[in-house]
Amino acid sequence: MKIQVQIELQDYLNAQKLHMRKSNLPFALLGIALFFFVLLNLTMMLFYGTGEYTTYMLIVLIPAGAVLLFRYVLLPRRIRKIFAQQKELHAPIEMELTADALLTSSQYGQAERPWSIFVRWNEDDNVLVIYHSDAMFTILPKRYFSPEQIEEAKAYLQVNQVSAKSARPLWRTCLMFGGVFIIILLCLFMAFQGAMGRWF
């Protein structure tokens, strides 16, 4: 069965967000640590003035602010620019799911990709993303497909031993955020030691 698909900017944004999403656990831990760090430093600043507590705040908050700026401002702008440049995504695409391959056709050309050449897949409520490599993927917007067709595509992938594993193992993500978490804890300890010195 052939299905006419129109990839929109929101589909591309959804796919990129899914591509970057690994686990919410490291972000939750980092957020909790930042909350207590800021709370403690504000308390110390309230009772003892700014001093070294301002330095501790800047050490952590400047990098955290840079990450937020990149994630929620610069990166979406970059994704929009890439989508605007990739003209073939703007044309309607005819997709067909068969037991052997994913067939695509548009005004820019045709492709028949056996399911076995894909390396992994991922999904959320809006898109099914099928990876040719860790950096290249095909987007299937779910609004064009019935739930049965999406399950059929995933079954074809699984039969060909294409898994839903993420490109970066969770332990690496946790290790990276764990390092940041430890730095924040060290800053908290330094701030607490400074406060104890003032009390005693």
C-alpha positions as CSV (number, residue, x, y, z in Angstrom):
1,M,0.0,0.0,0.0
2,K,1.4,3.4,-1.1
3,I,1.1,6.3,1.3
4,Q,1.5,10.0,0.4
5,V,3.6,11.8,3.0
6,Q,4.5,15.5,3.4
7,I,7.3,16.1,5.9
8,E,6.7,19.3,7.7
9,L,9.1,21.4,9.9
10,Q,7.4,20.1,13.1
11,D,8.0,16.5,12.0
12,Y,11.7,17.3,11.5
13,L,11.9,19.0,14.9
14,N,10.1,16.1,16.5
15,A,12.6,13.7,14.9
16,Q,15.6,15.7,16.0
17,K,14.3,16.0,19.6
18,L,13.8,12.2,19.6
19,H,17.3,11.8,18.2
20,M,18.8,13.7,21.0
21,R,16.6,12.2,23.8
22,K,18.5,9.5,25.7
23,S,17.1,9.4,29.2
24,N,15.3,11.8,31.5
25,L,17.1,10.4,34.6
26,P,20.4,12.3,34.2
27,F,18.6,15.6,33.5
28,A,16.4,15.0,36.6
29,L,19.4,14.4,38.8
30,L,21.2,17.4,37.4
31,G,18.1,19.6,38.0
32,I,17.7,18.4,41.6
33,A,21.4,19.1,42.3
34,L,21.2,22.6,40.7
35,F,18.0,23.4,42.7
36,F,19.7,22.6,46.1
37,F,22.9,24.3,45.0
38,V,21.1,27.5,44.2
39,L,19.0,27.3,47.3
40,L,22.0,26.8,49.6
41,N,24.0,29.6,48.0
42,L,21.1,32.0,48.1
43,T,20.7,31.2,51.8
44,M,24.4,31.8,52.5
45,M,24.3,35.1,50.5
46,L,21.3,36.2,52.5
47,F,23.0,35.6,55.9
48,Y,26.6,36.4,55.0
49,G,26.6,38.6,51.9
50,T,27.8,37.7,48.5
51,G,31.6,37.0,48.7
52,E,32.7,33.6,47.5
53,Y,29.1,32.4,47.2
54,T,28.7,34.5,44.1
55,T,31.7,32.8,42.6
56,Y,30.3,29.3,43.4
57,M,27.0,30.4,41.7
58,L,28.7,31.6,38.6
59,I,30.9,28.5,38.3
60,V,27.8,26.3,38.0
61,L,25.1,28.7,36.6
62,I,27.1,30.0,33.6
63,P,27.7,26.6,32.1
64,A,24.1,25.6,32.9
65,G,22.8,28.7,31.2
66,A,25.0,28.0,28.2
67,V,23.6,24.5,27.9
68,L,20.0,25.8,28.1
69,L,20.7,28.5,25.5
70,F,22.1,25.9,23.1
71,R,19.3,23.4,23.7
72,Y,16.3,25.7,23.5
73,V,17.5,28.6,21.4
74,L,20.5,27.9,19.2
75,L,19.8,24.3,18.3
76,P,16.1,24.8,17.2
77,R,17.3,27.7,15.0
78,R,20.0,25.4,13.5
79,I,17.5,22.6,12.9
80,R,15.1,25.0,11.1
81,K,17.9,26.2,8.9
82,I,18.9,22.7,7.9
83,F,15.3,21.8,7.1
84,A,15.0,24.9,4.9
85,Q,18.1,23.9,3.1
86,Q,17.1,20.3,2.5
87,K,14.7,20.9,-0.4
88,E,13.9,17.3,-1.0
89,L,12.1,17.1,2.3
90,H,9.6,19.8,1.2
91,A,8.2,17.7,-1.7
92,P,5.5,15.1,-1.2
93,I,7.0,11.7,-0.7
94,E,5.3,8.4,-1.6
95,M,6.1,5.6,0.8
96,E,5.4,1.9,0.6
97,L,6.1,-0.6,3.2
98,T,6.8,-4.1,2.0
99,A,8.1,-7.2,3.7
100,D,11.5,-6.7,1.9
101,A,12.1,-3.0,1.9
102,L,11.0,0.6,2.5
103,L,10.3,2.2,-0.9
104,T,10.2,6.0,-1.3
105,S,9.5,8.1,-4.3
106,S,9.3,11.9,-4.9
107,Q,10.1,14.4,-7.7
108,Y,13.7,14.2,-6.6
109,G,14.1,10.5,-7.2
110,Q,13.3,7.0,-6.0
111,A,14.8,4.6,-3.4
112,E,14.4,1.0,-2.3
113,R,16.0,0.4,1.0
114,P,16.0,-3.2,2.4
115,W,15.0,-3.3,6.0
116,S,18.3,-5.0,6.8
117,I,20.4,-1.9,5.9
118,F,19.0,0.1,8.8
119,V,20.9,0.2,12.0
120,R,18.2,1.1,14.5
121,W,14.9,2.8,15.0
122,N,13.2,5.0,17.6
123,E,9.7,6.4,18.0
124,D,7.4,8.7,20.1
125,D,3.8,9.6,19.7
126,N,4.4,11.7,16.6
127,V,7.1,10.0,14.5
128,L,8.9,6.7,13.7
129,V,12.5,7.4,13.0
130,I,14.5,4.7,11.1
131,Y,18.3,5.2,11.1
132,H,20.5,4.6,8.1
133,S,23.5,5.5,10.4
134,D,23.9,7.3,13.7
135,A,23.5,10.6,11.9
136,M,21.1,9.9,9.0
137,F,17.5,8.8,9.3
138,T,14.2,8.5,7.5
139,I,11.1,10.0,9.2
140,L,7.7,8.4,9.1
141,P,5.1,10.9,10.5
142,K,2.6,8.7,12.3
143,R,-0.4,10.9,11.3
144,Y,-0.2,9.3,7.8
145,F,0.0,5.7,9.0
146,S,-2.4,3.6,10.9
147,P,-1.2,2.0,14.2
148,E,-1.3,-1.4,12.3
149,Q,1.1,0.0,9.6
150,I,3.5,1.4,12.2
151,E,3.6,-2.0,14.0
152,E,4.1,-3.7,10.7
153,A,7.1,-1.5,9.9
154,K,8.6,-2.3,13.4
155,A,8.0,-6.0,12.8
156,Y,9.9,-5.8,9.5
157,L,12.8,-4.1,11.3
158,Q,12.8,-6.6,14.1
159,V,12.7,-9.6,11.7
160,N,15.9,-8.1,10.2
161,Q,17.5,-7.7,13.6
162,V,17.3,-3.9,13.6
163,S,16.8,-3.0,17.2
164,A,15.5,0.1,19.0
165,K,18.7,0.7,20.9
166,S,20.0,4.2,21.3
167,A,23.2,5.2,19.6
168,R,24.8,6.2,22.9
169,P,24.6,3.6,25.7
170,L,22.8,4.9,28.8
171,W,25.8,4.3,31.0
172,R,27.8,6.9,29.0
173,T,25.1,9.5,29.4
174,C,24.9,8.8,33.1
175,L,28.7,9.0,33.4
176,M,28.8,12.4,31.7
177,F,26.0,13.8,33.8
178,G,27.4,12.1,36.9
179,G,30.6,14.1,36.4
180,V,28.7,17.3,36.3
181,F,26.7,16.2,39.3
182,I,29.9,15.5,41.3
183,I,31.2,19.0,40.4
184,I,28.0,20.5,41.7
185,L,28.3,18.5,44.9
186,L,31.9,19.7,45.4
187,C,30.7,23.3,45.1
188,L,28.0,22.6,47.6
189,F,30.5,21.1,50.0
190,M,32.8,24.1,49.6
191,A,29.9,26.5,50.2
192,F,28.9,24.4,53.3
193,Q,32.5,24.4,54.6
194,G,32.6,28.1,54.2
195,A,29.4,28.5,56.1
196,M,30.6,26.2,58.9
197,G,33.8,28.3,59.2
198,R,31.7,31.4,59.7
199,W,29.4,29.8,62.2
200,F,32.3,28.4,64.3
